């Protein structure tokens, strides 16, 4: 599974509508409305690297109101939830 973090700048008067449209795109697992230089952050999870080209420039960037995107591809995932699950393997509750 390939995970990418997409930082998105949008028309500020349409952030909720744009976020909903992006969240409906297959491969997009979450969309966050955030403060700072970007308006939205989308988490994209796909099986193959080529799928990112279909989703990010092919779909997300074409949503009306999206002004720009910046994509970061994750090398590894570190999560407190994952660590707790790993330590619980084989233990009886």
PyMOL Python script that loads the backbone (N, CA, C, O; Angstrom):
from pymol import cmd

cmd.read_pdbstr("""\
ATOM      1  N   UNK A   1       0.852  -1.177   0.000  1.00  0.00           N
ATOM      2  CA  UNK A   1       0.000   0.000   0.000  1.00  0.00           C
ATOM      3  C   UNK A   1       0.897   1.239   0.000  1.00  0.00           C
ATOM      4  O   UNK A   1       1.792   1.366   0.835  1.00  0.00           O
ATOM      5  N   UNK A   2       0.650   2.136  -0.930  1.00  0.00           N
ATOM      6  CA  UNK A   2       1.386   3.392  -1.029  1.00  0.00           C
ATOM      7  C   UNK A   2       0.509   4.499  -0.446  1.00  0.00           C
ATOM      8  O   UNK A   2      -0.650   4.655  -0.829  1.00  0.00           O
ATOM      9  N   UNK A   3       1.074   5.253   0.471  1.00  0.00           N
ATOM     10  CA  UNK A   3       0.345   6.358   1.092  1.00  0.00           C
ATOM     11  C   UNK A   3       0.987   7.666   0.674  1.00  0.00           C
ATOM     12  O   UNK A   3       2.207   7.820   0.732  1.00  0.00           O
ATOM     13  N   UNK A   4       0.157   8.603   0.252  1.00  0.00           N
ATOM     14  CA  UNK A   4       0.668   9.941  -0.048  1.00  0.00           C
ATOM     15  C   UNK A   4      -0.167  10.969   0.689  1.00  0.00           C
ATOM     16  O   UNK A   4      -1.364  10.788   0.911  1.00  0.00           O
ATOM     17  N   UNK A   5       0.493  12.048   1.059  1.00  0.00           N
ATOM     18  CA  UNK A   5      -0.137  13.171   1.738  1.00  0.00           C
ATOM     19  C   UNK A   5      -0.173  14.303   0.716  1.00  0.00           C
ATOM     20  O   UNK A   5       0.866  14.724   0.207  1.00  0.00           O
ATOM     21  N   UNK A   6      -1.371  14.791   0.421  1.00  0.00           N
ATOM     22  CA  UNK A   6      -1.525  15.826  -0.599  1.00  0.00           C
ATOM     23  C   UNK A   6      -1.960  17.121   0.077  1.00  0.00           C
ATOM     24  O   UNK A   6      -3.049  17.204   0.644  1.00  0.00           O
ATOM     25  N   UNK A   7      -1.093  18.130   0.007  1.00  0.00           N
ATOM     26  CA  UNK A   7      -1.407  19.458   0.539  1.00  0.00           C
ATOM     27  C   UNK A   7      -2.089  20.243  -0.573  1.00  0.00           C
ATOM     28  O   UNK A   7      -1.579  20.321  -1.691  1.00  0.00           O
ATOM     29  N   UNK A   8      -3.247  20.826  -0.262  1.00  0.00           N
ATOM     30  CA  UNK A   8      -4.089  21.424  -1.298  1.00  0.00           C
ATOM     31  C   UNK A   8      -4.440  22.862  -0.940  1.00  0.00           C
ATOM     32  O   UNK A   8      -4.862  23.158   0.178  1.00  0.00           O
ATOM     33  N   UNK A   9      -4.256  23.745  -1.910  1.00  0.00           N
ATOM     34  CA  UNK A   9      -4.738  25.131  -1.798  1.00  0.00           C
ATOM     35  C   UNK A   9      -5.993  25.247  -2.637  1.00  0.00           C
ATOM     36  O   UNK A   9      -6.052  24.745  -3.759  1.00  0.00           O
ATOM     37  N   UNK A  10      -7.000  25.915  -2.085  1.00  0.00           N
ATOM     38  CA  UNK A  10      -8.301  26.014  -2.755  1.00  0.00           C
ATOM     39  C   UNK A  10      -8.831  27.438  -2.710  1.00  0.00           C
ATOM     40  O   UNK A  10      -8.261  28.324  -2.073  1.00  0.00           O
ATOM     41  N   UNK A  11      -9.944  27.624  -3.410  1.00  0.00           N
ATOM     42  CA  UNK A  11     -10.718  28.855  -3.253  1.00  0.00           C
ATOM     43  C   UNK A  11     -11.277  28.821  -1.835  1.00  0.00           C
ATOM     44  O   UNK A  11     -11.988  27.883  -1.473  1.00  0.00           O
ATOM     45  N   UNK A  12     -10.964  29.833  -1.031  1.00  0.00           N
ATOM     46  CA  UNK A  12     -11.340  29.782   0.382  1.00  0.00           C
ATOM     47  C   UNK A  12     -12.843  29.844   0.623  1.00  0.00           C
ATOM     48  O   UNK A  12     -13.308  29.435   1.686  1.00  0.00           O
ATOM     49  N   UNK A  13     -13.598  30.337  -0.322  1.00  0.00           N
ATOM     50  CA  UNK A  13     -15.045  30.427  -0.128  1.00  0.00           C
ATOM     51  C   UNK A  13     -15.760  29.103  -0.392  1.00  0.00           C
ATOM     52  O   UNK A  13     -16.972  29.012  -0.194  1.00  0.00           O
ATOM     53  N   UNK A  14     -15.030  28.069  -0.837  1.00  0.00           N
ATOM     54  CA  UNK A  14     -15.655  26.787  -1.175  1.00  0.00           C
ATOM     55  C   UNK A  14     -14.968  25.591  -0.510  1.00  0.00           C
ATOM     56  O   UNK A  14     -15.115  24.462  -0.977  1.00  0.00           O
ATOM     57  N   UNK A  15     -14.227  25.822   0.561  1.00  0.00           N
ATOM     58  CA  UNK A  15     -13.453  24.747   1.175  1.00  0.00           C
ATOM     59  C   UNK A  15     -14.315  23.522   1.518  1.00  0.00           C
ATOM     60  O   UNK A  15     -13.930  22.411   1.153  1.00  0.00           O
ATOM     61  N   UNK A  16     -15.451  23.666   2.195  1.00  0.00           N
ATOM     62  CA  UNK A  16     -16.232  22.463   2.542  1.00  0.00           C
ATOM     63  C   UNK A  16     -16.710  21.675   1.320  1.00  0.00           C
ATOM     64  O   UNK A  16     -16.657  20.445   1.314  1.00  0.00           O
ATOM     65  N   UNK A  17     -17.171  22.372   0.301  1.00  0.00           N
ATOM     66  CA  UNK A  17     -17.656  21.695  -0.907  1.00  0.00           C
ATOM     67  C   UNK A  17     -16.517  20.978  -1.641  1.00  0.00           C
ATOM     68  O   UNK A  17     -16.685  19.855  -2.118  1.00  0.00           O
ATOM     69  N   UNK A  18     -15.375  21.631  -1.722  1.00  0.00           N
ATOM     70  CA  UNK A  18     -14.211  21.037  -2.384  1.00  0.00           C
ATOM     71  C   UNK A  18     -13.740  19.814  -1.598  1.00  0.00           C
ATOM     72  O   UNK A  18     -13.417  18.784  -2.189  1.00  0.00           O
ATOM     73  N   UNK A  19     -13.701  19.924  -0.272  1.00  0.00           N
ATOM     74  CA  UNK A  19     -13.290  18.802   0.573  1.00  0.00           C
ATOM     75  C   UNK A  19     -14.202  17.600   0.364  1.00  0.00           C
ATOM     76  O   UNK A  19     -13.726  16.468   0.283  1.00  0.00           O
ATOM     77  N   UNK A  20     -15.491  17.831   0.276  1.00  0.00           N
ATOM     78  CA  UNK A  20     -16.445  16.731   0.063  1.00  0.00           C
ATOM     79  C   UNK A  20     -16.236  16.072  -1.300  1.00  0.00           C
ATOM     80  O   UNK A  20     -16.308  14.848  -1.414  1.00  0.00           O
ATOM     81  N   UNK A  21     -15.981  16.868  -2.322  1.00  0.00           N
ATOM     82  CA  UNK A  21     -15.737  16.304  -3.653  1.00  0.00           C
ATOM     83  C   UNK A  21     -14.461  15.470  -3.674  1.00  0.00           C
ATOM     84  O   UNK A  21     -14.422  14.402  -4.285  1.00  0.00           O
ATOM     85  N   UNK A  22     -13.433  15.952  -3.016  1.00  0.00           N
ATOM     86  CA  UNK A  22     -12.171  15.212  -2.971  1.00  0.00           C
ATOM     87  C   UNK A  22     -12.336  13.924  -2.164  1.00  0.00           C
ATOM     88  O   UNK A  22     -11.823  12.876  -2.558  1.00  0.00           O
ATOM     89  N   UNK A  23     -13.040  13.995  -1.049  1.00  0.00           N
ATOM     90  CA  UNK A  23     -13.256  12.819  -0.203  1.00  0.00           C
ATOM     91  C   UNK A  23     -14.016  11.717  -0.944  1.00  0.00           C
ATOM     92  O   UNK A  23     -13.878  10.540  -0.611  1.00  0.00           O
ATOM     93  N   UNK A  24     -14.809  12.087  -1.936  1.00  0.00           N
ATOM     94  CA  UNK A  24     -15.592  11.108  -2.698  1.00  0.00           C
ATOM     95  C   UNK A  24     -14.769  10.391  -3.773  1.00  0.00           C
ATOM     96  O   UNK A  24     -15.256   9.440  -4.384  1.00  0.00           O
ATOM     97  N   UNK A  25     -13.545  10.826  -4.008  1.00  0.00           N
ATOM     98  CA  UNK A  25     -12.690  10.219  -5.035  1.00  0.00           C
ATOM     99  C   UNK A  25     -12.143   8.892  -4.516  1.00  0.00           C
ATOM    100  O   UNK A  25     -11.621   8.825  -3.403  1.00  0.00           O
ATOM    101  N   UNK A  26     -12.260   7.847  -5.314  1.00  0.00           N
ATOM    102  CA  UNK A  26     -11.737   6.544  -4.936  1.00  0.00           C
ATOM    103  C   UNK A  26     -10.227   6.631  -4.735  1.00  0.00           C
ATOM    104  O   UNK A  26      -9.516   7.184  -5.575  1.00  0.00           O
ATOM    105  N   UNK A  27      -9.739   6.085  -3.620  1.00  0.00           N
ATOM    106  CA  UNK A  27      -8.328   6.149  -3.277  1.00  0.00           C
ATOM    107  C   UNK A  27      -8.026   7.203  -2.229  1.00  0.00           C
ATOM    108  O   UNK A  27      -6.988   7.147  -1.570  1.00  0.00           O
ATOM    109  N   UNK A  28      -8.927   8.168  -2.067  1.00  0.00           N
ATOM    110  CA  UNK A  28      -8.767   9.192  -1.032  1.00  0.00           C
ATOM    111  C   UNK A  28      -9.411   8.649   0.242  1.00  0.00           C
ATOM    112  O   UNK A  28     -10.614   8.391   0.276  1.00  0.00           O
ATOM    113  N   UNK A  29      -8.600   8.477   1.291  1.00  0.00           N
ATOM    114  CA  UNK A  29      -9.148   7.893   2.517  1.00  0.00           C
ATOM    115  C   UNK A  29      -9.657   8.941   3.500  1.00  0.00           C
ATOM    116  O   UNK A  29     -10.631   8.693   4.211  1.00  0.00           O
ATOM    117  N   UNK A  30      -9.017  10.104   3.552  1.00  0.00           N
ATOM    118  CA  UNK A  30      -9.451  11.188   4.428  1.00  0.00           C
ATOM    119  C   UNK A  30      -9.109  12.524   3.792  1.00  0.00           C
ATOM    120  O   UNK A  30      -8.187  12.638   2.985  1.00  0.00           O
ATOM    121  N   UNK A  31      -9.880  13.530   4.180  1.00  0.00           N
ATOM    122  CA  UNK A  31      -9.569  14.911   3.805  1.00  0.00           C
ATOM    123  C   UNK A  31      -9.736  15.747   5.068  1.00  0.00           C
ATOM    124  O   UNK A  31     -10.767  15.687   5.736  1.00  0.00           O
ATOM    125  N   UNK A  32      -8.704  16.527   5.383  1.00  0.00           N
ATOM    126  CA  UNK A  32      -8.722  17.379   6.566  1.00  0.00           C
ATOM    127  C   UNK A  32      -8.717  18.837   6.146  1.00  0.00           C
ATOM    128  O   UNK A  32      -7.959  19.230   5.260  1.00  0.00           O
ATOM    129  N   UNK A  33      -9.560  19.639   6.779  1.00  0.00           N
ATOM    130  CA  UNK A  33      -9.517  21.087   6.634  1.00  0.00           C
ATOM    131  C   UNK A  33      -8.541  21.574   7.702  1.00  0.00           C
ATOM    132  O   UNK A  33      -8.700  21.256   8.880  1.00  0.00           O
ATOM    133  N   UNK A  34      -7.524  22.350   7.292  1.00  0.00           N
ATOM    134  CA  UNK A  34      -6.447  22.712   8.217  1.00  0.00           C
ATOM    135  C   UNK A  34      -6.131  24.204   8.174  1.00  0.00           C
ATOM    136  O   UNK A  34      -6.562  24.927   7.276  1.00  0.00           O
ATOM    137  N   UNK A  35      -5.370  24.639   9.168  1.00  0.00           N
ATOM    138  CA  UNK A  35      -4.869  26.013   9.178  1.00  0.00           C
ATOM    139  C   UNK A  35      -3.493  26.036   8.533  1.00  0.00           C
ATOM    140  O   UNK A  35      -2.866  24.993   8.345  1.00  0.00           O
ATOM    141  N   UNK A  36      -3.035  27.215   8.200  1.00  0.00           N
ATOM    142  CA  UNK A  36      -1.692  27.351   7.646  1.00  0.00           C
ATOM    143  C   UNK A  36      -1.703  27.704   6.181  1.00  0.00           C
ATOM    144  O   UNK A  36      -2.683  28.247   5.670  1.00  0.00           O
ATOM    145  N   UNK A  37      -0.619  27.398   5.506  1.00  0.00           N
ATOM    146  CA  UNK A  37      -0.438  27.778   4.100  1.00  0.00           C
ATOM    147  C   UNK A  37      -1.349  27.006   3.155  1.00  0.00           C
ATOM    148  O   UNK A  37      -1.616  27.462   2.044  1.00  0.00           O
ATOM    149  N   UNK A  38      -1.827  25.848   3.582  1.00  0.00           N
ATOM    150  CA  UNK A  38      -2.712  25.038   2.748  1.00  0.00           C
ATOM    151  C   UNK A  38      -4.096  24.988   3.380  1.00  0.00           C
ATOM    152  O   UNK A  38      -4.244  25.188   4.586  1.00  0.00           O
ATOM    153  N   UNK A  39      -5.097  24.723   2.570  1.00  0.00           N
ATOM    154  CA  UNK A  39      -6.475  24.697   3.061  1.00  0.00           C
ATOM    155  C   UNK A  39      -6.946  23.297   3.427  1.00  0.00           C
ATOM    156  O   UNK A  39      -7.716  23.114   4.369  1.00  0.00           O
ATOM    157  N   UNK A  40      -6.474  22.310   2.670  1.00  0.00           N
ATOM    158  CA  UNK A  40      -6.887  20.923   2.879  1.00  0.00           C
ATOM    159  C   UNK A  40      -5.672  20.001   2.822  1.00  0.00           C
ATOM    160  O   UNK A  40      -4.677  20.303   2.164  1.00  0.00           O
ATOM    161  N   UNK A  41      -5.771  18.880   3.519  1.00  0.00           N
ATOM    162  CA  UNK A  41      -4.801  17.799   3.392  1.00  0.00           C
ATOM    163  C   UNK A  41      -5.587  16.534   3.090  1.00  0.00           C
ATOM    164  O   UNK A  41      -6.505  16.168   3.825  1.00  0.00           O
ATOM    165  N   UNK A  42      -5.220  15.872   2.002  1.00  0.00           N
ATOM    166  CA  UNK A  42      -5.873  14.619   1.626  1.00  0.00           C
ATOM    167  C   UNK A  42      -4.890  13.473   1.790  1.00  0.00           C
ATOM    168  O   UNK A  42      -3.724  13.584   1.414  1.00  0.00           O
ATOM    169  N   UNK A  43      -5.364  12.383   2.348  1.00  0.00           N
ATOM    170  CA  UNK A  43      -4.583  11.160   2.454  1.00  0.00           C
ATOM    171  C   UNK A  43      -5.031  10.251   1.314  1.00  0.00           C
ATOM    172  O   UNK A  43      -6.211   9.920   1.193  1.00  0.00           O
ATOM    173  N   UNK A  44      -4.073   9.854   0.485  1.00  0.00           N
ATOM    174  CA  UNK A  44      -4.374   8.994  -0.659  1.00  0.00           C
ATOM    175  C   UNK A  44      -3.639   7.677  -0.449  1.00  0.00           C
ATOM    176  O   UNK A  44      -2.429   7.654  -0.225  1.00  0.00           O
ATOM    177  N   UNK A  45      -4.393   6.576  -0.526  1.00  0.00           N
ATOM    178  CA  UNK A  45      -3.810   5.247  -0.340  1.00  0.00           C
ATOM    179  C   UNK A  45      -4.146   4.396  -1.555  1.00  0.00           C
ATOM    180  O   UNK A  45      -5.314   4.192  -1.885  1.00  0.00           O
ATOM    181  N   UNK A  46      -3.099   3.903  -2.215  1.00  0.00           N
ATOM    182  CA  UNK A  46      -3.288   3.124  -3.445  1.00  0.00           C
ATOM    183  C   UNK A  46      -2.379   1.897  -3.437  1.00  0.00           C
ATOM    184  O   UNK A  46      -1.431   1.814  -2.656  1.00  0.00           O
ATOM    185  N   UNK A  47      -2.683   0.957  -4.311  1.00  0.00           N
ATOM    186  CA  UNK A  47      -1.892  -0.273  -4.403  1.00  0.00           C
ATOM    187  C   UNK A  47      -0.636  -0.084  -5.244  1.00  0.00           C
ATOM    188  O   UNK A  47       0.401  -0.681  -4.957  1.00  0.00           O
ATOM    189  N   UNK A  48      -0.727   0.742  -6.276  1.00  0.00           N
ATOM    190  CA  UNK A  48       0.400   0.911  -7.190  1.00  0.00           C
ATOM    191  C   UNK A  48       0.726   2.385  -7.373  1.00  0.00           C
ATOM    192  O   UNK A  48      -0.148   3.251  -7.318  1.00  0.00           O
ATOM    193  N   UNK A  49       1.998   2.641  -7.591  1.00  0.00           N
ATOM    194  CA  UNK A  49       2.482   4.013  -7.770  1.00  0.00           C
ATOM    195  C   UNK A  49       1.757   4.731  -8.917  1.00  0.00           C
ATOM    196  O   UNK A  49       1.431   5.912  -8.803  1.00  0.00           O
ATOM    197  N   UNK A  50       1.508   4.017 -10.017  1.00  0.00           N
ATOM    198  CA  UNK A  50       0.838   4.633 -11.171  1.00  0.00           C
ATOM    199  C   UNK A  50      -0.554   5.151 -10.826  1.00  0.00           C
ATOM    200  O   UNK A  50      -1.045   6.077 -11.470  1.00  0.00           O
ATOM    201  N   UNK A  51      -1.191   4.564  -9.820  1.00  0.00           N
ATOM    202  CA  UNK A  51      -2.528   5.009  -9.415  1.00  0.00           C
ATOM    203  C   UNK A  51      -2.512   6.434  -8.886  1.00  0.00           C
ATOM    204  O   UNK A  51      -3.516   7.142  -8.974  1.00  0.00           O
ATOM    205  N   UNK A  52      -1.365   6.865  -8.332  1.00  0.00           N
ATOM    206  CA  UNK A  52      -1.266   8.236  -7.827  1.00  0.00           C
ATOM    207  C   UNK A  52      -1.461   9.252  -8.948  1.00  0.00           C
ATOM    208  O   UNK A  52      -2.085  10.293  -8.742  1.00  0.00           O
ATOM    209  N   UNK A  53      -0.934   8.957 -10.124  1.00  0.00           N
ATOM    210  CA  UNK A  53      -1.081   9.876 -11.264  1.00  0.00           C
ATOM    211  C   UNK A  53      -2.538   9.995 -11.682  1.00  0.00           C
ATOM    212  O   UNK A  53      -2.983  11.067 -12.092  1.00  0.00           O
ATOM    213  N   UNK A  54      -3.271   8.914 -11.582  1.00  0.00           N
ATOM    214  CA  UNK A  54      -4.697   8.964 -11.929  1.00  0.00           C
ATOM    215  C   UNK A  54      -5.488   9.784 -10.918  1.00  0.00           C
ATOM    216  O   UNK A  54      -6.411  10.514 -11.279  1.00  0.00           O
ATOM    217  N   UNK A  55      -5.116   9.654  -9.655  1.00  0.00           N
ATOM    218  CA  UNK A  55      -5.903  10.297  -8.597  1.00  0.00           C
ATOM    219  C   UNK A  55      -5.505  11.756  -8.367  1.00  0.00           C
ATOM    220  O   UNK A  55      -6.375  12.625  -8.309  1.00  0.00           O
ATOM    221  N   UNK A  56      -4.213  12.038  -8.235  1.00  0.00           N
ATOM    222  CA  UNK A  56      -3.815  13.390  -7.825  1.00  0.00           C
ATOM    223  C   UNK A  56      -3.910  14.387  -8.979  1.00  0.00           C
ATOM    224  O   UNK A  56      -4.765  15.271  -8.921  1.00  0.00           O
ATOM    225  N   UNK A  57      -3.086  14.297 -10.022  1.00  0.00           N
ATOM    226  CA  UNK A  57      -3.272  15.263 -11.114  1.00  0.00           C
ATOM    227  C   UNK A  57      -4.503  14.960 -11.961  1.00  0.00           C
ATOM    228  O   UNK A  57      -5.090  15.864 -12.557  1.00  0.00           O
ATOM    229  N   UNK A  58      -4.891  13.696 -12.014  1.00  0.00           N
ATOM    230  CA  UNK A  58      -6.011  13.311 -12.871  1.00  0.00           C
ATOM    231  C   UNK A  58      -7.386  13.605 -12.305  1.00  0.00           C
ATOM    232  O   UNK A  58      -8.332  13.817 -13.063  1.00  0.00           O
ATOM    233  N   UNK A  59      -7.517  13.624 -10.970  1.00  0.00           N
ATOM    234  CA  UNK A  59      -8.842  13.830 -10.372  1.00  0.00           C
ATOM    235  C   UNK A  59      -8.854  14.983  -9.360  1.00  0.00           C
ATOM    236  O   UNK A  59      -9.662  15.905  -9.477  1.00  0.00           O
ATOM    237  N   UNK A  60      -7.947  14.927  -8.356  1.00  0.00           N
ATOM    238  CA  UNK A  60      -7.966  15.961  -7.316  1.00  0.00           C
ATOM    239  C   UNK A  60      -7.703  17.341  -7.913  1.00  0.00           C
ATOM    240  O   UNK A  60      -8.439  18.285  -7.625  1.00  0.00           O
ATOM    241  N   UNK A  61      -6.687  17.468  -8.724  1.00  0.00           N
ATOM    242  CA  UNK A  61      -6.331  18.777  -9.296  1.00  0.00           C
ATOM    243  C   UNK A  61      -7.400  19.336 -10.222  1.00  0.00           C
ATOM    244  O   UNK A  61      -7.427  20.535 -10.499  1.00  0.00           O
ATOM    245  N   UNK A  62      -8.279  18.463 -10.700  1.00  0.00           N
ATOM    246  CA  UNK A  62      -9.336  18.909 -11.621  1.00  0.00           C
ATOM    247  C   UNK A  62     -10.647  19.259 -10.926  1.00  0.00           C
ATOM    248  O   UNK A  62     -11.603  19.666 -11.586  1.00  0.00           O
ATOM    249  N   UNK A  63     -10.705  19.108  -9.612  1.00  0.00           N
ATOM    250  CA  UNK A  63     -11.899  19.516  -8.876  1.00  0.00           C
ATOM    251  C   UNK A  63     -11.986  21.041  -8.959  1.00  0.00           C
ATOM    252  O   UNK A  63     -11.018  21.727  -8.633  1.00  0.00           O
ATOM    253  N   UNK A  64     -13.121  21.578  -9.387  1.00  0.00           N
ATOM    254  CA  UNK A  64     -13.254  23.038  -9.469  1.00  0.00           C
ATOM    255  C   UNK A  64     -12.970  23.708  -8.127  1.00  0.00           C
ATOM    256  O   UNK A  64     -13.545  23.330  -7.106  1.00  0.00           O
ATOM    257  N   UNK A  65     -12.099  24.685  -8.129  1.00  0.00           N
ATOM    258  CA  UNK A  65     -11.724  25.394  -6.915  1.00  0.00           C
ATOM    259  C   UNK A  65     -10.371  24.989  -6.365  1.00  0.00           C
ATOM    260  O   UNK A  65      -9.814  25.698  -5.528  1.00  0.00           O
ATOM    261  N   UNK A  66      -9.819  23.846  -6.822  1.00  0.00           N
ATOM    262  CA  UNK A  66      -8.471  23.457  -6.402  1.00  0.00           C
ATOM    263  C   UNK A  66      -7.485  24.320  -7.179  1.00  0.00           C
ATOM    264  O   UNK A  66      -7.480  24.315  -8.410  1.00  0.00           O
ATOM    265  N   UNK A  67      -6.655  25.057  -6.455  1.00  0.00           N
ATOM    266  CA  UNK A  67      -5.700  25.969  -7.081  1.00  0.00           C
ATOM    267  C   UNK A  67      -4.322  25.346  -7.257  1.00  0.00           C
ATOM    268  O   UNK A  67      -3.653  25.595  -8.260  1.00  0.00           O
ATOM    269  N   UNK A  68      -3.889  24.534  -6.286  1.00  0.00           N
ATOM    270  CA  UNK A  68      -2.587  23.862  -6.399  1.00  0.00           C
ATOM    271  C   UNK A  68      -2.530  22.689  -5.437  1.00  0.00           C
ATOM    272  O   UNK A  68      -3.275  22.630  -4.459  1.00  0.00           O
ATOM    273  N   UNK A  69      -1.626  21.749  -5.732  1.00  0.00           N
ATOM    274  CA  UNK A  69      -1.393  20.613  -4.844  1.00  0.00           C
ATOM    275  C   UNK A  69       0.111  20.421  -4.665  1.00  0.00           C
ATOM    276  O   UNK A  69       0.912  20.788  -5.524  1.00  0.00           O
ATOM    277  N   UNK A  70       0.462  19.846  -3.543  1.00  0.00           N
ATOM    278  CA  UNK A  70       1.848  19.461  -3.255  1.00  0.00           C
ATOM    279  C   UNK A  70       1.777  18.073  -2.640  1.00  0.00           C
ATOM    280  O   UNK A  70       1.107  17.876  -1.626  1.00  0.00           O
ATOM    281  N   UNK A  71       2.458  17.117  -3.242  1.00  0.00           N
ATOM    282  CA  UNK A  71       2.327  15.719  -2.827  1.00  0.00           C
ATOM    283  C   UNK A  71       3.588  15.210  -2.150  1.00  0.00           C
ATOM    284  O   UNK A  71       4.703  15.449  -2.613  1.00  0.00           O
ATOM    285  N   UNK A  72       3.389  14.507  -1.048  1.00  0.00           N
ATOM    286  CA  UNK A  72       4.472  13.860  -0.310  1.00  0.00           C
ATOM    287  C   UNK A  72       4.137  12.377  -0.221  1.00  0.00           C
ATOM    288  O   UNK A  72       3.035  12.012   0.189  1.00  0.00           O
ATOM    289  N   UNK A  73       5.079  11.524  -0.602  1.00  0.00           N
ATOM    290  CA  UNK A  73       4.865  10.079  -0.536  1.00  0.00           C
ATOM    291  C   UNK A  73       5.541   9.555   0.722  1.00  0.00           C
ATOM    292  O   UNK A  73       6.704   9.862   0.988  1.00  0.00           O
ATOM    293  N   UNK A  74       4.804   8.765   1.490  1.00  0.00           N
ATOM    294  CA  UNK A  74       5.320   8.222   2.747  1.00  0.00           C
ATOM    295  C   UNK A  74       6.222   7.019   2.486  1.00  0.00           C
ATOM    296  O   UNK A  74       5.894   6.146   1.683  1.00  0.00           O
ATOM    297  N   UNK A  75       7.358   6.985   3.172  1.00  0.00           N
ATOM    298  CA  UNK A  75       8.252   5.825   3.116  1.00  0.00           C
ATOM    299  C   UNK A  75       7.797   4.762   4.107  1.00  0.00           C
ATOM    300  O   UNK A  75       7.730   3.579   3.777  1.00  0.00           O
ATOM    301  N   UNK A  76       7.484   5.197   5.329  1.00  0.00           N
ATOM    302  CA  UNK A  76       7.044   4.303   6.399  1.00  0.00           C
ATOM    303  C   UNK A  76       5.937   4.978   7.182  1.00  0.00           C
ATOM    304  O   UNK A  76       5.778   6.199   7.151  1.00  0.00           O
ATOM    305  N   UNK A  77       5.175   4.150   7.888  1.00  0.00           N
ATOM    306  CA  UNK A  77       4.126   4.666   8.753  1.00  0.00           C
ATOM    307  C   UNK A  77       4.448   4.290  10.187  1.00  0.00           C
ATOM    308  O   UNK A  77       4.721   3.128  10.488  1.00  0.00           O
ATOM    309  N   UNK A  78       4.414   5.264  11.059  1.00  0.00           N
ATOM    310  CA  UNK A  78       4.608   5.045  12.488  1.00  0.00           C
ATOM    311  C   UNK A  78       3.326   5.492  13.172  1.00  0.00           C
ATOM    312  O   UNK A  78       2.865   6.616  12.973  1.00  0.00           O
ATOM    313  N   UNK A  79       2.754   4.609  13.975  1.00  0.00           N
ATOM    314  CA  UNK A  79       1.479   4.924  14.591  1.00  0.00           C
ATOM    315  C   UNK A  79       1.403   4.303  15.970  1.00  0.00           C
ATOM    316  O   UNK A  79       1.778   3.144  16.149  1.00  0.00           O
ATOM    317  N   UNK A  80       0.930   5.046  16.938  1.00  0.00           N
ATOM    318  CA  UNK A  80       0.749   4.511  18.284  1.00  0.00           C
ATOM    319  C   UNK A  80      -0.227   3.339  18.236  1.00  0.00           C
ATOM    320  O   UNK A  80      -0.039   2.351  18.946  1.00  0.00           O
ATOM    321  N   UNK A  81      -1.247   3.435  17.425  1.00  0.00           N
ATOM    322  CA  UNK A  81      -2.237   2.354  17.283  1.00  0.00           C
ATOM    323  C   UNK A  81      -1.554   1.079  16.791  1.00  0.00           C
ATOM    324  O   UNK A  81      -1.817  -0.003  17.315  1.00  0.00           O
ATOM    325  N   UNK A  82      -0.681   1.196  15.792  1.00  0.00           N
ATOM    326  CA  UNK A  82       0.027   0.031  15.262  1.00  0.00           C
ATOM    327  C   UNK A  82       0.931  -0.598  16.319  1.00  0.00           C
ATOM    328  O   UNK A  82       1.022  -1.822  16.404  1.00  0.00           O
ATOM    329  N   UNK A  83       1.597   0.223  17.122  1.00  0.00           N
ATOM    330  CA  UNK A  83       2.481  -0.298  18.162  1.00  0.00           C
ATOM    331  C   UNK A  83       1.693  -1.051  19.229  1.00  0.00           C
ATOM    332  O   UNK A  83       2.112  -2.118  19.677  1.00  0.00           O
ATOM    333  N   UNK A  84       0.550  -0.493  19.637  1.00  0.00           N
ATOM    334  CA  UNK A  84      -0.272  -1.156  20.646  1.00  0.00           C
ATOM    335  C   UNK A  84      -0.780  -2.500  20.133  1.00  0.00           C
ATOM    336  O   UNK A  84      -0.814  -3.474  20.885  1.00  0.00           O
ATOM    337  N   UNK A  85      -1.170  -2.563  18.874  1.00  0.00           N
ATOM    338  CA  UNK A  85      -1.653  -3.806  18.276  1.00  0.00           C
ATOM    339  C   UNK A  85      -0.534  -4.839  18.217  1.00  0.00           C
ATOM    340  O   UNK A  85      -0.760  -6.011  18.517  1.00  0.00           O
ATOM    341  N   UNK A  86       0.651  -4.425  17.840  1.00  0.00           N
ATOM    342  CA  UNK A  86       1.783  -5.343  17.729  1.00  0.00           C
ATOM    343  C   UNK A  86       2.141  -5.933  19.100  1.00  0.00           C
ATOM    344  O   UNK A  86       2.431  -7.126  19.194  1.00  0.00           O
ATOM    345  N   UNK A  87       2.125  -5.123  20.157  1.00  0.00           N
ATOM    346  CA  UNK A  87       2.467  -5.615  21.474  1.00  0.00           C
ATOM    347  C   UNK A  87       1.369  -6.499  22.066  1.00  0.00           C
ATOM    348  O   UNK A  87       1.637  -7.295  22.966  1.00  0.00           O
ATOM    349  N   UNK A  88       0.150  -6.368  21.575  1.00  0.00           N
ATOM    350  CA  UNK A  88      -0.965  -7.153  22.087  1.00  0.00           C
ATOM    351  C   UNK A  88      -1.091  -8.518  21.440  1.00  0.00           C
ATOM    352  O   UNK A  88      -1.871  -9.347  21.908  1.00  0.00           O
ATOM    353  N   UNK A  89      -0.348  -8.773  20.379  1.00  0.00           N
ATOM    354  CA  UNK A  89      -0.431 -10.055  19.677  1.00  0.00           C
ATOM    355  C   UNK A  89      -0.007 -11.178  20.626  1.00  0.00           C
ATOM    356  O   UNK A  89       1.070 -11.132  21.221  1.00  0.00           O
ATOM    357  N   UNK A  90      -0.862 -12.171  20.752  1.00  0.00           N
ATOM    358  CA  UNK A  90      -0.550 -13.338  21.565  1.00  0.00           C
ATOM    359  C   UNK A  90      -0.896 -13.176  23.042  1.00  0.00           C
ATOM    360  O   UNK A  90      -0.754 -14.124  23.815  1.00  0.00           O
ATOM    361  N   UNK A  91      -1.340 -12.011  23.436  1.00  0.00           N
ATOM    362  CA  UNK A  91      -1.716 -11.794  24.826  1.00  0.00           C
ATOM    363  C   UNK A  91      -3.212 -12.006  25.005  1.00  0.00           C
ATOM    364  O   UNK A  91      -4.015 -11.599  24.165  1.00  0.00           O
ATOM    365  N   UNK A  92      -3.578 -12.652  26.113  1.00  0.00           N
ATOM    366  CA  UNK A  92      -4.995 -12.826  26.432  1.00  0.00           C
ATOM    367  C   UNK A  92      -5.464 -11.625  27.219  1.00  0.00           C
ATOM    368  O   UNK A  92      -4.744 -11.109  28.074  1.00  0.00           O
ATOM    369  N   UNK A  93      -6.672 -11.183  26.928  1.00  0.00           N
ATOM    370  CA  UNK A  93      -7.213  -9.995  27.613  1.00  0.00           C
ATOM    371  C   UNK A  93      -7.666 -10.320  28.994  1.00  0.00           C
ATOM    372  O   UNK A  93      -8.146  -9.441  29.710  1.00  0.00           O
TER     373      UNK A  93
END
""", "prot")
cmd.dss("prot")
cmd.show_as("cartoon", "prot")
cmd.util.cbc("prot")
cmd.orient("prot")
